[in-house]
Amino acid sequence: MTQTAEQERRFSRQTRLAEIGPRGQARLAAARVRLGGPGFAGEIERRYVVAAGLQLAADDPTVDPDEIDRAADVRTLELRHEAAREVAAGALRALAAVRAALAGGAP
């Protein structure tokens, strides 16, 4: 997938990371994820996933939602406030989606 100038600018920080690079960013752009987080946690998840460059899928996702659920265990963070737990849950699910997309191989 060829990036537009706007996409290159938008994702320039990610592509400079050794863990992502241009090939990883292409994987992220090709990945489709169906989100499953409820409420505010789901909104945080959606924002992070879209900001990373993944596409939202209504059906047939390339990133398995069950894999995301297993990776997002906010209880281990031992946060005291519900709002902080919701933000952390959304962020962890988004991070799991990004990792799953990157592990998916070449686009």
N, C-alpha and C positions, 0 to 999 in steps of 0.2 A: 504494500500500500504506500503510495506516495503522499507525503504530508504537504499541506498547503503552507504558505509562509506564516499564516496565523497559527496553525497547529504547531509548527516548528517553534515559534516564539512561546506559545502557551506551555509546551511540554519541554522546553529547553533544559530546565533544571533536572527533570527526570531522566532525560537522555544522557546527561553528563554523569549520572550515577553508574558505577560499574555494574551494579546489580540489575540495572534496567537497560541502559544504552538504547541505541536506535532500534535494534531487533526486538528488545523487550517492549518498547513503546509500540511497535507494530503489532505485537501479540496483544497488548492491552486494547489497542484500537479495534482489533478483529474480534475480541471476546465479547460475548453477550451474556449478561448475568440477570437472573431473576432474583429480586430482593425479597426478603421475607421478614425483616424486622418490623415490629409493631411501633406505632406512635412516634414519639420524638426520636427514639433510637433508630427507627426506620428512616426518618428524615435525614439524620446525620449520616447514616449508611449511604443513602442515595446521593447526598452532596459529595461525599468523599469518592465514591465510585465514579461518578460523572467527572469530577475534577481530575481523576487519574486518567480518564480517557476511555473507560469502558462504556459499552452501549447497554442500555436497559432493554431487557427482553420480556415480552408478555408471555412468550412460549419458546420452547426449544432453546434453552440457554446453553452456551458452551461451558459455562462455569456451573458446576453442580451445587445447588443451594444447600443440599445436605452436608456437603464438604465444608461450606462456610459455617453452618451451625456448629459443627464439631470444633472448629478452630476458635470460636468466639466465646470464651469462658470468662466473663467479667468477674465472677466470684473470686477468682484468684487475686484480683487487685485489692480486695478488702476496702472498697470505698464506702464511706459512711452515708453520703447524701444520695438520695434517689436520682436527682438530676445528673450528678456526676456519673452514676452507674449507667444511666441511659445514654449519655454521650459516649462513654467508654464502650458500651455494647455496640453502638452503631459504628464507631471507629474500628473496633476489632473485627467486626463482620466485613467492613469495607477492605481492611488490610488483608483478610483471608481471601476475599474475592480477587484482589490484585495478585496475591501470591499464587492462587490457583490458575489465574490467567497466564502468568509468567511461566508457570511450570508446564503449561499446555503444549510446549514445543513451538516450532517455527510456524508463522502464520501462513 
